[in-house]
Amino acid sequence: MTKKKNKIPAKHTAKLRDLKREILSLFMKNPNKQYNYKQLSEVLNQRNPRQRELIIQGLRELVSEKQLLEVKTGRYQINFEKESLTGKIDFSQNGNAYLVVEGLEKDIFIPKGKTGKALQNDIVKVTVHQFKNRRPEAVVIEVVERVRTRFVGKLEYSANKNFGFVVVNKNAINTDIFVPKEKFKKAEDGQVVLVELVDWPDNADSPTGKIVEVLGNPGENETEIHAILADYGLPYEFPKEVEIEAEKLDTSITKEEIAKRRDMRKITTFTIDPADAKDFDDALSIQKLDNGNWEIGVHIADVSHYVKPGTILDKEAYSRATSVYLVDRVVPMLPEILSNNVCSLRPNEDKYTFSAVFEMDEHARIKDQWFGRTVTHSDRRYTYEEAQEIIEGKNGDFEEEIRTLDKLAKTLREQRLKNGAISFDKVEVKFKLDEDKNPIGVYFKVGKDSNHLIEEFMLLANKKVSEFVSINKKGTPTGKTFIYRIHDDPDPTKLLSLKQFVSTLGYDINITNKKKTYQSINKLLHDVKGKGEENMIETLAIRTMSKAKYSTENIGHYGLAFDYYSHFTSPIRRYPDVIAHRLIQDFLDKKPSADQNAVEEMSKHSSEMEKLAADAERDSIKYMQVKFMEQHVGETFEGVISGVTDFGIYVEIREFGAEGLIKLRDIRDDDYRYDEKTYSVVGQRTGIQYQLGDTIQIKVAKANLERKQLDFELVESPI
């Protein structure tokens, strides 16, 4: 009889995943060594029987995944499988690159000239060479998958104008692209273009491409914004057939449809949004019940009523997956007739909504809840500023209702922070634009009570609908497929680095367990409020956190301290919320569970598109900051060191939120070297130190719109 293998319980999946990474990292650091499970348990300090069992399970899986070889019975070694590995290539500015392999802590070095025809982020196969007393080095032998083929750059004609090269930002691609004259598409010398890579001949140093779109002249607002969108593959207009399908939708509010819904039109309802908002995803309703409790309704635009699976409109919405919020415009997920009109919860209009309705006592304790489709009527549209004035005592419409919601929201927030949520109140940089969309001023958006009011009720709805579908009244899983917004625990190594750094500034965080970690991080964020190092420490704390994403595999949300959390409240601008609405309705209708693989694929796509949108939004802010700072070239400002690298010091001018670089080679009074342990650069002769968080005087030397970069010069040492 064969011995039955011990099965690792599902709750150990995350531990096993992390342990496999540790095992692989150890093998990569010692590529010529062989280990058995006992040696690994000693080196990794995993000595009890359960931990050893996990190591054995991890070794088995790594062998089945062909990442390790069992060279002798019970002895293992890294598997370079004919000295080849596959992973993502990541280029440095100097032309060297690294192979990033999932699960490996250390990336593999690829020297300049050994990168073949690979471009940034391509999936490549490499051969790995071992050297005695040196790190392994790799050579690219094959491009397995070309991640992107379209790039934004500036066309530069040859001397005879018979061909040209598109010069692409070196962060996006590590080579220029050759374009023959017949593929110019009427682009003029120096214009910004979108070029498509079509070939890379074996004997050529550069790939060949064709221009697919002329974006315009560099430095012009429309050119640069369209270039940002094109660089990330994001559209800036809808295909005609999508607009036509949207125009043909039946947008009437009918008696037949109302009869299928809970009619909440007579209950006091209003929206609270930014002053410049045009799409109103959510509204709140409130009424006092006979028993003294409050009925609070969180009403969300019922996008899924109009956007049906399989339609052209749905396919376009899924492809985009999110709206993109650039400095001077919004690129919506849905056509304007839906996003700003039909679905938007505009005042004094009946709307179809999907709602979470809670009965709450005065201590914000939930006594009852209901989820389903409704019809609502917003009585008033508030801006955050108007609602804030009422919270602070000004008389106005629905003042009792707003102050009651504010009181309940504060209780919800207090409970959430007590339960372990991390309180990040990141300041957002905003720009005042003239009629030509040129920046004429900078201001900072700070969250106040009115912002927190909306935030808390949206978080409550997102949490409770996720619990509703996922667990039954007995607290056991329903087994239904659902889409979650998940956020893994912080990386312990990053937490330790944060602890070590803040200690140099006189602060401390306790990372001995989960509870003490979140308590001390919240205390740290509170203690640095209003101080020079506030933004820097908050940024570093955020970097210790994992990235939130969408998944059908629920692991909870660390940052919010929720065991179950989904996105439900913004279907006008987020496709995952549309998916959630459909799955909730299927659950209410007692339909069979959705195909998990299909929903997981949609989750991954939505996470990827969210990242692209966030990157594009950051680029638009950088562009506008550089454009604003053009008028300040040559001027001197006080700045805070916001980043330190081996090639320079990043400095933020706090009054504008603008960041620029001082190159180390431009500081002539000494030879400065980077010290990663202290986040500083140190003069080798003088001992002068420039550290993260230091205040220094700088001069704005250059504002490069094309590269979206500010160059600073050092005027005065740390204050």
PEMONOR-V663918 format. One record per residue. RES is the residue in one small letter. SS is DSSP state (A for helix, B for strand, O for the rest). OMEGA is omega in whole degrees, -180 to 180 (* if undefined). D_CENTER is the distance of its C-alpha to the mean C-alpha in whole Angstrom. Layout:
res;ss;omega;d_center
RES;SS;OMEGA;D_CENTER
RES;SS;OMEGA;D_CENTER
This chain:
res;ss;omega;d_center
m;O;-178;52
t;O;-180;48
k;O;-179;46
k;O;-180;44
k;O;176;40
n;O;180;38
k;O;180;35
i;O;180;32
p;O;-177;31
a;A;-177;28
k;A;180;27
h;A;-176;27
t;A;-179;25
a;A;178;22
k;A;-180;24
l;A;179;26
r;A;-180;22
d;A;-180;22
l;A;178;26
k;A;178;26
r;A;178;23
e;A;-180;26
i;A;-179;29
l;A;-180;27
s;A;179;26
l;A;179;30
f;A;-180;31
m;A;178;29
k;A;-179;31
n;O;-170;34
p;O;-179;34
n;O;-177;38
k;O;173;38
q;O;179;39
y;B;165;38
n;O;-172;40
y;A;179;38
k;A;178;40
q;A;179;39
l;A;-179;36
s;A;178;36
e;A;-178;38
v;A;-176;35
l;O;179;32
n;O;178;34
q;O;-164;34
r;O;-177;38
n;O;-174;38
p;A;180;39
r;A;179;36
q;A;178;34
r;A;178;36
e;A;177;36
l;A;178;32
i;A;179;33
i;A;179;35
q;A;180;33
g;A;178;30
l;A;179;33
r;A;-178;34
e;A;180;30
l;A;175;30
v;A;-180;33
s;A;177;32
e;O;178;29
k;O;176;31
q;O;173;29
l;B;173;33
l;B;172;36
e;B;-171;39
v;B;171;41
k;B;-180;44
t;O;178;44
g;O;179;42
r;B;-169;41
y;B;179;37
q;B;177;36
i;B;-178;33
n;O;174;33
f;O;173;33
e;O;-175;35
k;O;179;37
e;O;177;35
s;B;176;32
l;B;178;28
t;B;179;26
g;B;-179;22
k;B;-180;19
i;B;-179;21
d;B;-175;19
f;B;169;21
s;O;-178;22
q;O;-178;24
n;O;178;27
g;O;172;27
n;O;-179;27
a;B;178;24
y;B;174;23
l;B;180;23
v;B;180;20
v;O;-179;21
e;O;180;19
g;O;179;21
l;O;-179;22
e;O;-176;22
k;O;178;23
d;O;-177;23
i;B;-175;26
f;B;174;27
i;B;-177;28
p;O;174;31
k;O;-179;31
g;O;179;33
k;O;-176;32
t;O;177;29
g;O;-179;31
k;O;-178;29
a;O;173;26
l;O;-176;23
q;O;177;20
n;O;175;18
d;O;172;21
i;B;-173;22
v;B;171;25
k;B;-179;28
v;B;165;30
t;B;-177;33
v;B;-180;33
h;B;179;36
q;B;176;37
f;B;179;38
k;O;179;41
n;O;176;39
r;B;178;36
r;B;176;33
p;B;175;32
e;B;-177;32
a;B;175;31
v;B;180;32
v;B;179;30
i;B;-178;32
e;B;169;30
v;B;-177;27
v;B;-179;26
e;B;176;24
r;O;-172;23
v;O;177;19
r;O;-179;20
t;O;179;23
r;B;-176;23
f;B;176;22
v;B;178;22
g;B;-180;25
k;B;180;28
l;B;176;32
e;B;-180;34
y;B;168;38
s;O;-178;40
a;O;-180;44
n;O;177;45
k;O;179;43
n;O;176;43
f;B;178;39
g;B;174;36
f;B;172;33
v;B;-179;30
v;B;-174;28
v;B;175;24
n;O;-174;22
k;O;175;22
n;O;-177;19
a;O;-175;18
i;O;-173;22
n;O;179;25
t;O;172;28
d;O;-177;29
i;B;180;30
f;B;179;34
v;B;176;35
p;B;-174;38
k;A;-177;40
e;A;179;40
k;A;-179;36
f;O;-176;36
k;O;177;36
k;O;177;37
a;O;-180;35
e;O;180;36
d;O;177;36
g;O;-179;33
q;B;177;31
v;B;-175;28
v;B;169;27
l;B;-176;25
v;B;178;27
e;B;178;27
l;B;-178;28
v;B;-177;31
d;B;172;33
w;O;-178;33
p;O;-177;37
d;O;-175;38
n;O;-176;40
a;O;177;37
d;O;-176;35
s;O;175;33
p;B;177;31
t;B;-179;33
g;B;175;31
k;B;180;32
i;B;-179;31
v;B;178;29
e;B;175;28
v;B;-174;30
l;B;177;27
g;B;-178;29
n;B;-178;30
p;O;178;28
g;O;178;27
e;O;-173;28
n;A;-178;25
e;A;179;25
t;A;-174;25
e;A;179;22
i;A;177;20
h;A;178;21
a;A;178;21
i;A;180;17
l;A;-179;17
a;A;-179;19
d;A;179;17
y;O;179;14
g;O;-178;17
l;O;-178;16
p;O;175;19
y;O;172;20
e;O;-178;23
f;O;172;24
p;O;-176;27
k;A;-177;30
e;A;177;31
v;A;178;28
e;A;-179;29
i;A;180;32
e;A;179;31
a;A;180;29
e;A;-176;33
k;O;-178;35
l;O;173;33
d;O;-175;35
t;O;-179;34
s;O;174;37
i;O;-172;37
t;O;177;40
k;A;-179;42
e;A;-180;41
e;A;178;38
i;A;-179;38
a;A;-180;41
k;O;-171;38
r;O;172;36
r;B;-176;36
d;B;-177;37
m;O;-173;36
r;O;-177;37
k;O;-180;39
i;O;-180;37
t;O;-175;36
t;B;176;32
f;B;177;30
t;B;173;27
i;B;-173;25
d;B;174;22
p;O;-177;22
a;O;-176;25
d;O;-178;23
a;O;176;22
k;O;178;23
d;O;-177;22
f;O;-178;23
d;O;-166;21
d;B;175;22
a;B;176;26
l;B;172;27
s;B;-179;31
i;B;172;33
q;B;179;37
k;B;-179;39
l;O;-178;41
d;O;-179;45
n;O;179;44
g;O;177;42
n;O;179;39
w;B;171;36
e;B;-179;34
i;B;177;31
g;B;172;29
v;B;-171;26
h;B;-174;26
i;B;180;23
a;B;-177;24
d;O;-179;25
v;A;-176;24
s;A;174;25
h;A;-176;28
y;A;-176;28
v;O;-175;26
k;O;180;27
p;O;176;26
g;O;180;28
t;O;177;28
i;A;-180;27
l;A;-180;25
d;A;-180;23
k;A;179;23
e;A;179;21
a;A;179;19
y;A;179;18
s;A;179;18
r;A;175;15
a;O;-179;13
t;B;168;12
s;O;-179;13
v;B;-175;12
y;B;177;13
l;O;-175;15
v;O;-172;17
d;O;-178;20
r;O;173;19
v;B;172;18
v;B;-169;17
p;O;175;18
m;O;-178;17
l;O;176;21
p;O;-173;24
e;A;-179;25
i;A;177;28
l;A;-172;26
s;A;-176;23
n;A;-172;25
n;A;-170;28
v;A;-176;29
c;O;-175;26
s;O;-176;25
l;O;-177;27
r;O;-177;29
p;B;175;32
n;O;176;36
e;O;173;34
d;B;-179;35
k;B;170;31
y;B;-178;30
t;B;172;28
f;B;-166;26
s;B;167;27
a;B;-174;27
v;B;-175;30
f;B;167;31
e;B;-175;34
m;B;172;33
d;O;-174;36
e;O;177;36
h;O;178;34
a;O;175;31
r;O;-177;32
i;B;-180;32
k;B;179;35
d;B;179;34
q;B;-180;32
w;B;179;31
f;B;177;29
g;B;-178;30
r;B;-175;30
t;B;166;32
v;B;-174;33
t;B;-179;33
h;B;180;34
s;B;-178;32
d;O;-177;35
r;B;174;33
r;B;175;30
y;B;164;29
t;B;177;26
y;A;-178;25
e;A;179;27
e;A;179;30
a;A;180;29
q;A;179;29
e;A;179;32
i;A;177;34
i;A;-178;32
e;O;172;34
g;O;180;37
k;O;177;38
n;O;179;40
g;O;179;38
d;O;173;38
f;O;-177;36
e;A;179;36
e;A;-179;37
e;A;-179;35
i;A;-179;32
r;A;176;33
t;A;178;33
l;A;179;30
d;A;179;29
k;A;179;31
l;A;-180;30
a;A;179;26
k;A;177;27
t;A;178;29
l;A;-179;26
r;A;179;23
e;A;179;26
q;A;-178;26
r;A;179;22
l;A;178;22
k;A;-179;26
n;O;174;24
g;O;180;22
a;O;176;19
i;O;-174;17
s;O;175;17
f;O;175;15
d;O;-175;16
k;O;178;14
v;O;179;16
e;B;176;15
v;B;178;17
k;B;-177;19
f;B;169;22
k;B;-177;25
l;B;174;26
d;O;-175;30
e;O;177;31
d;O;179;30
k;O;173;26
n;O;-178;27
p;B;179;26
i;B;179;29
g;B;179;27
v;B;173;24
y;B;-175;23
f;B;180;21
k;B;-179;19
v;O;-180;20
g;O;178;20
k;O;-177;23
d;A;-179;25
s;A;176;25
n;A;-180;21
h;A;178;21
l;A;180;24
i;A;-178;21
e;A;-175;18
e;A;-179;21
f;A;174;22
m;A;177;19
l;A;179;18
l;A;180;22
a;A;-180;22
n;A;180;19
k;A;-172;20
k;A;177;23
v;A;178;23
s;A;177;21
e;A;-177;24
f;A;-179;27
v;A;-168;26
s;A;-177;25
i;B;-180;28
n;O;-175;32
k;O;178;34
k;O;179;35
g;O;178;32
t;O;-177;32
p;B;177;29
t;O;-178;30
g;O;-179;28
k;O;175;27
t;O;177;24
f;O;179;21
i;O;-177;17
y;B;168;15
r;B;-173;12
i;B;-179;12
h;B;-175;11
d;O;176;14
d;O;179;16
p;O;175;15
d;O;-178;17
p;A;179;20
t;A;179;21
k;A;177;18
l;A;179;19
l;A;178;23
s;A;178;22
l;A;180;21
k;A;-178;24
q;A;-179;26
f;A;-176;24
v;A;178;25
s;A;178;28
t;A;179;29
l;O;177;28
g;O;179;31
y;O;179;28
d;O;169;27
i;O;-179;25
n;O;-176;27
i;O;-178;25
t;O;175;28
n;O;-173;26
k;A;-177;23
k;A;-179;25
k;A;179;26
t;A;-177;23
y;A;179;21
q;A;-177;24
s;A;175;24
i;A;178;21
n;A;178;21
k;A;178;25
l;A;-179;23
l;A;177;21
h;A;-176;24
d;A;-177;26
v;O;-180;24
k;O;176;24
g;O;-180;26
k;O;-177;27
g;O;-177;26
e;O;-175;24
e;A;-175;21
n;A;-179;18
m;A;-178;19
i;A;178;19
e;A;178;16
t;A;179;14
l;A;179;15
a;A;178;15
i;A;-178;11
r;A;177;11
t;A;-177;14
m;O;173;11
s;O;177;10
k;O;175;6
a;O;179;7
k;B;179;8
y;B;179;11
s;B;172;14
t;O;177;18
e;O;-175;19
n;O;173;18
i;O;-179;18
g;O;-179;17
h;B;-175;15
y;O;-174;15
g;O;180;14
l;O;-177;16
a;O;177;19
f;B;174;19
d;O;178;21
y;O;-179;20
y;O;177;17
s;O;173;16
h;O;-174;14
f;O;-163;18
t;O;-178;18
s;O;-177;16
p;O;177;18
i;O;-174;19
r;O;180;15
r;B;-179;13
y;A;177;15
p;A;178;14
d;A;176;16
v;A;177;19
i;A;-180;19
a;A;179;20
h;A;-179;22
r;A;-178;24
l;A;177;24
i;A;180;25
q;A;175;28
d;A;179;29
f;A;179;29
l;A;-180;31
d;O;179;34
k;O;176;34
k;O;178;33
p;O;-180;32
s;O;179;29
a;O;178;27
d;O;-176;26
q;A;-179;23
n;A;180;23
a;A;-180;22
v;A;178;20
e;A;178;18
e;A;177;18
m;A;179;16
s;A;-180;14
k;A;179;13
h;A;-179;13
s;A;178;11
s;A;-180;8
e;A;-179;9
m;A;177;9
e;A;179;6
k;A;178;5
l;A;-180;8
a;A;180;8
a;A;178;6
d;A;178;8
a;A;179;11
e;A;178;11
r;A;179;11
d;A;-180;13
s;A;177;15
i;A;178;15
k;A;-180;17
y;A;-177;19
m;A;176;20
q;A;180;21
v;A;180;23
k;A;179;25
f;A;-176;26
m;A;177;27
e;A;-177;29
q;A;-178;32
h;A;178;31
v;O;-178;32
g;O;-179;35
e;O;-178;34
t;B;-179;34
f;B;170;31
e;B;-179;30
g;B;178;27
v;B;178;25
i;B;-174;24
s;B;179;20
g;B;180;20
v;B;180;23
t;O;179;23
d;O;179;26
f;O;-179;26
g;B;-179;26
i;B;174;25
y;B;-177;22
v;B;178;23
e;B;172;22
i;B;-168;24
r;O;-176;24
e;O;179;26
f;O;-176;23
g;O;-177;20
a;B;-178;21
e;B;178;20
g;B;-175;23
l;B;167;24
i;B;179;27
k;B;-179;28
l;A;-178;30
r;A;179;33
d;A;175;34
i;O;-165;35
r;O;-173;38
d;O;-178;40
d;O;174;39
d;O;-174;37
y;B;180;34
r;B;-178;32
y;B;175;29
d;B;-174;29
e;O;-179;25
k;O;-177;27
t;O;-178;27
y;O;-176;24
s;B;167;27
v;B;-173;30
v;B;176;33
g;B;-175;36
q;O;-179;39
r;O;-175;42
t;O;-176;41
g;O;178;39
i;O;-176;37
q;B;172;33
y;B;-172;30
q;B;174;27
l;O;179;24
g;O;179;25
d;O;175;28
t;B;-179;29
i;B;175;31
q;B;180;32
i;B;172;31
k;B;177;32
v;B;-175;30
a;B;-174;32
k;B;175;30
a;B;-176;27
n;B;-177;26
l;O;-177;24
e;O;-180;24
r;O;-178;22
k;O;-176;20
q;B;172;22
l;B;175;24
d;B;179;27
f;B;171;28
e;B;179;32
l;B;178;33
v;B;-175;35
e;B;-179;36
s;O;-178;35
p;O;179;33
i;O;*;34
